[in-house]
Amino acid sequence: MLLIRNCSPHQACSLPAELYLRILTYLDYRSLLKCAQVCTTFNEFVSNTTSLQYTIELAVAGQLDNMDCPLAASEKLTQLKKHQKAWRDVKWSREYEIKMSDGDFWELYGGVLGVSTARNTFIFHCLASDLRNIQETTWEIEPDPKIPIIRDFTMDPSQDLFVILEIPNWFIQQEHYNIHIHFRSLTNGKNHPKACEGRKVTHRFDESTPEVWFDMQVFGHLILVFMAGATCPEVFIWNWQTGDLLCNLYGDDICTSALLSDEWLVVGITDEYGPPSIVTVNFLREGTSRCQFDELDTKGSFSYPSFAGKSWFNGIQIRCDPGPLWNLQPRPSSAFYTDPKEFVFVVSLGIGWGRSGRHTYNCTHIISSSYLLSLAESSANEERPWNTWAAKRTQFFLPRCIHSDVWVCFVSGKKHVFAAIPKAGQFSAVLVDINQLPLRRMDEEKKSYLDDDAVKPKDFLRKLFDEPVETSMSFMSNTMSLEDSHPHSEVLCSEDNIIIVDVLCGNYRVLVF
């Protein structure tokens, strides 16, 4: 920079081309775009150099380069453009079927579908991708006699992590009842080498609590466990590598939780005297002692609109996949992979309507992680009404089809998929992508709007809420229809696949991108 600053523009542009290329290679996409505006020479360098164009297109696509992949930049750029076009047009290359097992548990994370069997064997399917050169593989982990009663599991393929939640026999009289969270290798089921001493963490119940249910999420070195049911809802966050308990919150109003970063937690809250809200908490600053939610010092509250007279709250759920601390180790065959720092939260807001309570709706609210994190960091100890935070940088709509409470892996990165009203004998779904950089290249009339087969008209929202709920965040969407899938199916989404779930036929239909 000093060299160029002390030269005239003519002298600077007469430097050897190899030197320019060497310098430009170290720049990020923003700096490259600025350089392209300096002069014609710089513009030609950026526009005509494949490796620099690859850097720019990666950023636009929300992807990161896999430096372990041996392909040349030109081949990577070609693959990236094909990848983006296929997802934009919802054009998969092929499909295959996975039969459902006879177990009670399943998980979809990091491109791996895991299912359990009745005898506590776990079967894992690495889902195929033609555009990222990932082969389908399947392996099994046999039951561990040391873990007699399994209640749930989760995983993180990037860390070879397999998490098993063991519960006690609630119906045998005991002095106390322990749940154990075991950390194993996803490859072979053995103790994970990076896990804490004992390879598990434990929580004790003083009374038998068979009605309790759990939700688990892995975020890098963190494991979040949400417990609810017969007990007061409670949130635990452990460092699974050290075994340290970092956070323990409880409160009757907590309905759901998710991690926003390695220090911020997001929870969904119901309010007896007002609308529900999402609340951010800096759990590292709150300390490790068990704490009542109402007594927290660092929470910022972001409320939803007040309900209309005939409407009533019917639940809130927060989903985000993959997690923000996804410590990716990409496969050598893949040229690129999704940036784990770029993802969305999908908040599903259940609403009942009518005096009889027979009508239920499931509003969807999409919030980018970067925006929510900026709100969290600037709004500690604040309560912000809907119109001060949601209108311009989020998207709120009412799908015609209600989300399943079971098949909840409908978000991946910045993509969200949901079922639409099917035509006769078909199954329809809508893919929404809120990645903002590609939208800046598009004319306003080319940006997507959800049609009446996918969502109810915005005027309908006025029946549910007392105040306007207009939101204006741009997005792209595309509707897919499958003539040979049943209308009762559910739809899931992962980094490289859309999965159609047909419980009655007992199969997962994997669409390969």
Phi, psi and omega per residue, in radians:
M1 nan -0.674 3.106
L2 -1.098 -0.679 3.141
L3 -1.063 -0.820 -3.109
I4 -1.223 -0.643 -3.092
R5 -1.149 -0.525 -3.092
N6 -1.615 0.086 3.128
C7 -1.969 2.777 2.988
S8 -1.283 2.798 3.105
P9 -0.954 -0.665 -3.131
H10 -1.141 -0.744 3.123
Q11 -1.147 -0.724 -3.121
A12 -1.088 -0.676 -3.093
C13 -1.398 -0.024 3.120
S14 -1.754 0.128 3.095
L15 -1.215 2.761 3.138
P16 -1.034 2.478 -3.120
A17 -1.064 -0.615 -3.136
E18 -1.065 -0.616 3.136
L19 -1.197 -0.743 3.079
Y20 -1.012 -0.832 -3.092
L21 -1.084 -0.710 3.127
R22 -1.075 -0.735 -3.130
I23 -1.205 -0.822 -3.066
L24 -1.139 -0.466 -3.140
T25 -1.064 -0.480 -3.091
Y26 -1.519 -0.030 -3.067
L27 -1.599 2.654 3.033
D28 -1.471 3.117 -2.998
Y29 -1.163 -0.608 3.131
R30 -1.110 -0.776 3.140
S31 -1.152 -0.654 3.105
L32 -1.101 -0.735 3.134
L33 -1.153 -0.616 3.074
K34 -1.177 -0.728 3.117
C35 -1.073 -0.641 -3.124
A36 -1.131 -0.319 -3.132
Q37 -1.631 -0.096 -3.066
V38 -1.237 -0.858 -3.109
C39 -2.813 2.992 -3.114
T40 -1.088 -0.684 -3.127
T41 -1.077 -0.838 3.131
F42 -1.120 -0.668 3.129
N43 -1.075 -0.716 3.130
E44 -1.178 -0.674 3.088
F45 -1.027 -0.856 -3.087
V46 -1.196 -0.731 -3.060
S47 -1.265 -0.534 -3.014
N48 -1.828 0.039 3.122
T49 -1.782 2.022 -3.029
T50 -1.045 -0.758 -3.099
S51 -1.105 -0.604 3.123
L52 -1.287 -0.681 3.063
Q53 -1.109 -0.620 3.092
Y54 -1.111 -0.716 3.094
T55 -1.046 -0.760 -3.127
I56 -1.182 -0.802 -3.100
E57 -1.171 -0.564 3.047
L58 -1.036 -0.824 -3.113
A59 -1.127 -0.733 3.132
V60 -1.075 -0.664 -3.107
A61 -1.417 -0.133 -3.074
G62 1.238 0.603 -3.114
Q63 -2.064 2.837 3.053
L64 -2.113 2.589 3.130
D65 -1.336 2.401 3.015
N66 -1.625 1.762 -3.065
M67 -1.213 -0.264 3.094
D68 -1.412 -0.193 3.127
C69 -1.369 2.230 -3.042
P70 -1.381 -0.054 -3.090
L71 -1.123 2.617 3.061
A72 -1.247 2.796 -3.111
A73 -1.039 -0.625 -3.136
S74 -1.126 -0.704 3.112
E75 -1.203 -0.690 3.111
K76 -1.113 -0.725 -3.135
L77 -1.123 -0.720 3.103
T78 -1.078 -0.789 3.117
Q79 -1.098 -0.712 -3.123
L80 -1.099 -0.767 -3.138
K81 -1.134 -0.695 3.078
K82 -1.115 -0.703 -3.140
H83 -1.073 -0.829 -3.103
Q84 -1.180 -0.681 3.134
K85 -1.170 -0.700 -3.134
A86 -1.084 -0.760 3.123
W87 -1.245 -0.638 3.134
R88 -1.121 -0.667 -3.123
D89 -1.630 -0.051 -3.045
V90 0.893 0.973 3.134
K91 -2.035 1.736 3.117
W92 -1.489 2.729 -3.047
S93 -1.494 -0.556 3.136
R94 -2.888 -3.128 3.109
E95 -2.614 2.779 3.047
Y96 -2.617 2.966 -3.004
E97 -2.063 2.447 3.019
I98 -2.078 2.194 3.125
K99 -1.285 2.474 3.072
M100 -1.239 2.623 3.089
S101 -1.629 3.136 -3.127
D102 -1.741 0.297 3.131
G103 -1.582 -3.123 -3.050
D104 -1.772 -0.217 -2.960
F105 -2.178 2.627 3.083
W106 -2.626 2.816 3.092
E107 -2.730 2.492 3.056
L108 -2.211 2.017 -3.073
Y109 -2.782 2.336 3.059
G110 1.080 0.558 3.138
G111 1.351 0.227 3.126
V112 -2.135 2.275 3.026
L113 -1.777 2.098 3.116
G114 -1.992 2.405 3.125
V115 -2.389 2.683 3.088
S116 -1.840 2.835 3.056
T117 -2.006 3.003 -3.109
A118 -1.111 -0.445 -3.139
R119 -1.708 0.328 3.078
N120 1.191 0.380 2.906
T121 -1.414 2.496 3.095
F122 -1.932 2.314 3.122
I123 -2.008 2.226 -3.107
F124 -2.053 2.364 3.138
H125 -2.101 1.946 2.965
C126 -1.342 2.020 -3.016
L127 -1.328 2.494 -3.048
A128 -1.334 2.689 2.975
S129 -2.497 2.096 3.090
D130 -1.345 -0.641 -3.091
L131 -1.302 -0.389 3.101
R132 -2.031 0.283 2.996
N133 0.982 0.827 3.100
I134 -1.926 2.181 -3.139
Q135 -1.516 2.517 3.049
E136 -1.226 2.272 3.061
T137 -2.364 2.671 3.141
T138 -2.380 2.419 3.072
W139 -2.584 2.843 -3.093
E140 -2.177 2.620 2.987
I141 -2.117 2.115 -3.064
E142 -1.273 2.723 -3.120
P143 -1.100 2.570 3.116
D144 -1.773 2.048 -3.129
P145 -1.113 -0.288 3.119
K146 -1.380 -0.159 3.122
I147 -2.123 1.479 -2.994
P148 -1.260 -0.640 -3.058
I149 -2.158 1.919 3.136
I150 -1.744 2.288 -3.131
R151 -1.831 -0.468 -3.113
D152 -2.953 2.954 3.021
F153 -2.666 2.818 2.992
T154 -2.598 -3.112 -3.041
M155 -2.815 2.893 2.982
D156 -2.513 1.666 -3.092
P157 -1.008 -0.550 -3.107
S158 -1.144 -0.399 3.113
Q159 -1.936 0.186 -3.079
D160 0.910 0.742 -3.019
L161 -1.925 2.261 3.109
F162 -2.202 2.026 -3.051
V163 -1.900 2.194 -3.126
I164 -2.057 2.261 3.100
L165 -1.774 2.011 -3.135
E166 -1.787 2.329 3.081
I167 -1.985 2.769 3.093
P168 -1.410 3.038 2.968
N169 -1.413 1.788 -3.045
W170 -1.123 -0.329 -2.984
F171 -1.707 0.116 3.022
I172 -1.844 2.240 -3.121
Q173 -1.064 2.184 3.139
Q174 -2.462 2.794 3.092
E175 -1.157 -0.705 3.004
H176 -2.672 2.922 -3.017
Y177 -2.153 2.056 -3.095
N178 -1.794 2.385 2.878
I179 -1.810 2.488 -3.131
H180 -2.126 2.372 3.076
I181 -1.948 1.913 -3.025
H182 -1.663 2.492 -3.137
F183 -2.019 1.927 -3.056
R184 -2.121 2.982 3.039
S185 -1.400 2.318 3.103
L186 -1.240 -0.376 -3.119
T187 -1.322 -0.785 -3.012
N188 -2.305 -0.042 3.102
G189 1.411 0.012 3.118
K190 -1.400 2.944 3.127
N191 -0.964 2.373 -3.131
H192 -1.255 2.272 -3.057
P193 -1.148 -0.388 -3.127
K194 -1.698 0.004 -3.093
A195 -1.291 2.848 -3.110
C196 -1.125 2.960 3.110
E197 -1.025 2.347 -3.061
G198 1.503 -0.215 3.101
R199 1.004 0.508 3.094
K200 -2.853 2.820 2.949
V201 -2.131 2.749 -2.985
T202 -2.330 2.510 2.988
H203 -2.259 2.405 -3.061
R204 -1.858 2.313 2.949
F205 -1.783 2.372 3.119
D206 -1.434 -0.313 -3.134
E207 -2.284 2.760 3.055
S208 -1.136 2.248 -3.062
T209 -2.389 1.212 -3.059
P210 -1.193 -0.325 -3.091
E211 -1.436 -0.119 -3.054
V212 -1.173 2.508 3.044
W213 -2.231 2.842 -2.966
F214 -2.325 2.688 2.970
D215 -2.410 2.311 -3.087
M216 -2.194 2.546 3.056
Q217 -2.501 2.373 3.083
V218 -1.763 2.323 3.091
F219 -2.378 1.578 -3.118
G220 1.061 -2.075 -3.130
H221 -1.497 0.048 -3.088
L222 -1.859 2.535 2.972
I223 -2.208 2.115 3.107
L224 -1.761 2.311 3.082
V225 -2.211 2.137 3.091
F226 -1.885 2.221 -3.135
M227 -2.079 2.368 3.104
A228 -2.715 3.097 -3.117
G229 2.211 -2.039 3.141
A230 -1.297 -0.405 -3.114
T231 -1.664 2.941 3.015
C232 -1.116 2.304 -3.133
P233 -0.944 2.434 -3.013
E234 -2.531 2.459 3.136
V235 -2.020 2.272 3.060
F236 -2.129 2.435 2.997
I237 -2.267 2.084 3.083
W238 -1.963 2.657 2.830
N239 -1.512 1.857 -3.004
W240 -1.247 -0.273 3.128
Q241 -1.478 -0.448 3.115
T242 -1.930 -0.342 -3.080
G243 1.478 0.027 -3.102
D244 -1.290 2.356 3.007
L245 -1.464 2.077 -3.065
L246 -1.717 -0.407 -3.053
C247 -2.738 2.420 3.046
N248 -2.574 1.766 -3.123
L249 -1.984 2.587 3.062
Y250 -2.504 2.677 3.123
G251 3.056 2.448 -3.096
D252 -1.125 -0.388 -3.061
D253 -1.529 -0.143 -3.103
I254 -1.307 2.211 -3.126
C255 -1.957 -0.489 -3.041
T256 -2.840 2.813 -3.109
S257 -2.671 2.740 3.069
A258 -2.817 2.724 3.103
L259 -1.584 2.362 3.096
L260 -1.657 -0.634 3.102
S261 -2.733 -2.952 -3.133
D262 -1.379 0.083 3.025
E263 -2.424 -0.149 -3.093
W264 -2.004 2.357 3.107
L265 -1.985 2.523 3.054
V266 -2.050 2.301 3.089
V267 -2.254 2.622 3.030
G268 -1.724 2.292 -2.981
I269 -2.155 2.398 2.962
T270 -1.747 2.566 -3.106
D271 -2.236 2.139 -3.105
E272 -1.100 -0.487 -3.038
Y273 -1.948 0.119 -3.122
G274 -2.817 -3.024 -3.116
P275 -1.255 2.799 3.061
P276 -1.185 2.948 -3.117
S277 -2.664 2.834 2.907
I278 -1.859 2.460 -3.034
V279 -2.226 2.316 3.070
T280 -1.769 2.488 -3.089
V281 -2.379 2.277 2.992
N282 -1.464 1.609 -2.982
F283 -1.231 -0.429 3.117
L284 -1.208 -0.609 3.132
R285 -1.358 -0.344 -3.111
E286 -1.357 -0.298 -3.141
G287 1.569 3.081 -3.008
T288 -1.730 -0.124 -3.127
S289 -1.247 2.587 3.081
R290 -1.063 2.240 -2.952
C291 -2.366 2.384 3.022
Q292 -1.198 2.345 -3.046
F293 -1.029 -0.680 -3.101
D294 -1.153 -0.273 -3.071
E295 -1.712 0.124 -3.098
L296 -1.214 2.639 -3.086
D297 -1.751 -0.361 -2.957
T298 -1.976 0.229 -3.035
K299 -1.439 2.485 2.985
G300 -2.050 2.328 -3.024
S301 -1.948 2.327 -3.112
F302 -2.234 1.872 -2.948
S303 -1.560 2.762 3.015
Y304 -1.616 2.922 -3.131
P305 -1.098 2.674 3.068
S306 -1.174 2.521 -3.123
F307 -1.368 2.622 3.029
A308 -1.273 2.994 -2.992
G309 -1.009 -0.636 -3.099
K310 -1.615 0.027 -3.090
S311 -1.727 2.661 3.096
W312 -2.608 2.634 -3.071
F313 -1.224 2.353 -3.087
N314 -2.328 0.474 3.046
G315 2.042 2.722 3.105
I316 -2.469 2.440 -3.136
Q317 -2.384 2.397 3.115
I318 -2.025 2.237 3.106
R319 -2.250 2.459 2.978
C320 -2.676 2.219 3.112
D321 -2.586 2.387 -0.116
P322 -1.308 2.913 -3.069
G323 -1.238 2.820 -3.042
P324 -1.215 -0.314 -3.132
L325 -1.863 0.482 -3.097
W326 -1.107 1.858 -3.087
N327 -1.490 1.380 -2.951
L328 -1.217 2.418 2.940
Q329 -2.135 1.486 -2.994
P330 -1.102 2.636 3.107
R331 -1.187 2.436 -3.109
P332 -1.007 -0.467 -3.100
S333 -1.334 -0.287 -3.086
S334 -1.597 2.230 -3.101
A335 -1.276 -0.465 -3.059
F336 -2.710 2.965 -3.135
Y337 -2.714 2.816 -3.073
T338 -1.127 2.362 3.080
D339 -1.160 2.035 -3.067
P340 -1.222 -0.211 3.122
K341 -1.482 -0.133 -3.093
E342 -1.960 1.886 -3.130
F343 -2.722 3.026 -3.135
V344 -2.171 2.707 2.931
F345 -1.749 2.289 3.026
V346 -1.913 1.972 3.132
V347 -1.753 2.085 3.090
S348 -1.732 2.089 -3.061
L349 -1.918 1.893 3.135
G350 -1.418 2.305 -3.100
I351 -2.353 2.257 2.980
G352 -1.654 2.607 -3.109
W353 -2.474 2.463 3.123
G354 1.693 2.607 -3.087
R355 -1.144 -0.515 -3.141
S356 -1.359 -0.311 -3.132
G357 1.301 0.229 -3.073
R358 -1.423 -0.309 -3.109
H359 -1.742 2.179 3.077
T360 -2.226 2.502 -3.130
Y361 -2.301 2.739 -3.099
N362 -2.284 1.581 3.135
C363 -1.250 2.559 3.133
T364 -2.008 2.275 3.126
H365 -2.184 2.092 -3.100
I366 -1.858 2.206 -3.099
I367 -2.303 2.264 3.097
S368 -1.276 2.561 -3.107
S369 -1.126 -0.652 -3.118
S370 -1.142 -0.686 3.116
Y371 -1.207 -0.742 3.140
L372 -1.129 -0.642 3.103
L373 -1.158 -0.683 3.100
S374 -1.137 -0.643 3.060
L375 -1.121 -0.762 -3.118
A376 -1.061 -0.777 -3.064
E377 -1.266 -0.386 -3.093
S378 -1.850 -0.031 -3.005
S379 -2.241 0.459 3.111
A380 -1.053 2.375 3.140
N381 1.129 0.375 3.097
E382 -2.005 2.666 2.989
E383 -2.063 2.019 -3.041
R384 -1.961 2.174 3.094
P385 -1.234 2.844 -3.028
W386 -0.884 -0.840 -3.000
N387 -1.238 -0.125 -3.139
T388 -1.703 -0.118 -3.073
W389 -2.396 -0.364 -2.931
A390 -1.851 -0.345 -2.894
A391 -1.111 -0.807 -2.945
K392 -1.666 -0.457 -2.963
R393 -2.129 0.367 3.036
T394 -2.385 3.027 3.108
Q395 -2.336 2.224 -3.069
F396 -2.222 2.229 3.102
F397 -2.652 2.965 -3.085
L398 -2.076 1.713 3.098
P399 -1.078 2.572 3.099
R400 -1.262 -0.487 3.118
C401 -1.772 2.424 -3.104
I402 -1.450 2.382 3.079
H403 -1.063 2.509 2.995
S404 -1.246 2.548 3.035
D405 -1.432 -0.165 -3.093
V406 -1.818 -0.869 -3.062
W407 -1.607 1.403 -2.916
V408 -1.831 0.075 3.135
C409 -1.515 1.146 -3.066
F410 -1.850 0.309 3.125
V411 -2.448 2.459 3.082
S412 -2.623 2.122 -3.090
G413 1.054 -2.090 3.104
K414 -1.841 0.248 -3.138
K415 -1.835 2.495 3.072
H416 -2.377 2.381 -3.130
V417 -2.202 2.457 3.119
F418 -2.609 2.718 -3.095
A419 -1.298 2.576 3.077
A420 -2.045 2.977 3.103
I421 -1.103 2.088 -3.077
P422 -1.394 2.652 2.940
K423 -1.421 2.970 -3.042
A424 -0.960 2.137 3.075
G425 1.281 0.217 -3.105
Q426 -2.149 2.906 2.944
F427 -2.094 2.336 -3.128
S428 -2.162 2.550 3.092
A429 -2.547 2.736 -3.128
V430 -2.061 2.285 3.051
L431 -1.816 2.150 3.127
V432 -1.973 2.290 3.109
D433 -2.190 2.115 -3.095
I434 -1.775 0.203 3.095
N435 -0.980 2.078 -2.952
Q436 -1.426 -0.509 -3.056
L437 -1.092 -0.774 3.090
P438 -1.093 -0.510 -3.112
L439 -1.167 -0.457 3.141
R440 -1.209 -0.326 3.115
R441 -1.513 -0.195 -2.994
M442 -1.708 2.562 2.982
D443 -1.207 2.659 -3.069
E444 -1.008 -0.673 -3.083
E445 -1.263 -0.261 3.133
K446 -1.566 -0.183 3.119
K447 -1.249 2.679 -2.957
S448 -1.498 2.596 3.001
Y449 -2.338 2.405 -3.092
L450 -1.297 2.298 -3.076
D451 -1.555 3.114 -3.022
D452 -1.219 -0.312 3.060
D453 -1.308 -0.350 -3.084
A454 -1.723 -0.758 -3.056
V455 -2.350 2.774 3.039
K456 -1.346 2.649 3.126
P457 -1.005 2.614 -3.121
K458 -1.085 -0.465 3.102
D459 -1.069 -0.504 -3.123
F460 -1.136 -0.526 -3.127
L461 -1.081 -0.413 3.129
R462 -1.158 -0.392 3.077
K463 -1.301 -0.434 -3.055
L464 -1.648 -0.475 -3.021
F465 -2.187 2.667 -3.140
D466 -1.484 -0.185 -3.090
E467 -2.376 2.802 -3.120
P468 -1.070 2.539 3.127
V469 -2.156 0.524 -3.134
E470 -1.131 2.317 3.036
T471 -2.299 2.708 -2.962
S472 -2.339 0.228 3.096
M473 -1.111 2.288 -3.122
S474 -1.284 2.741 3.121
F475 -2.799 2.911 2.971
M476 -1.977 2.550 3.096
S477 -2.551 2.731 3.091
N478 -2.639 2.455 -3.132
T479 -1.789 2.331 3.088
M480 -2.018 2.521 3.099
S481 -2.273 2.402 3.132
L482 -2.116 1.998 -3.088
E483 -1.211 -0.466 -3.065
D484 -1.824 0.421 3.002
S485 -2.043 2.549 -3.083
H486 -1.346 2.543 -3.133
P487 -1.073 -0.379 -3.107
H488 -1.416 0.006 -3.059
S489 -1.187 2.827 3.017
E490 -1.974 2.877 -3.081
V491 -2.287 2.388 3.118
L492 -2.140 2.899 -3.093
C493 -2.462 2.384 3.003
S494 -2.317 -3.068 -3.047
E495 -1.053 -0.617 -3.033
D496 -2.141 0.113 -3.004
N497 -2.582 2.639 2.817
I498 -1.928 2.337 -3.052
I499 -2.103 2.172 3.085
I500 -1.693 2.145 -3.080
V501 -1.819 2.121 3.095
D502 -2.084 1.716 -3.069
V503 -1.187 -0.683 -3.096
L504 -1.147 -0.638 3.100
C505 -1.543 -0.206 3.053
G506 1.266 0.745 3.130
N507 -2.592 2.758 2.960
Y508 -1.863 2.162 3.096
R509 -1.742 1.932 -3.012
V510 -1.699 2.025 3.065
L511 -1.605 2.171 -2.980
V512 -1.760 2.222 3.065
F513 -1.915 nan nan
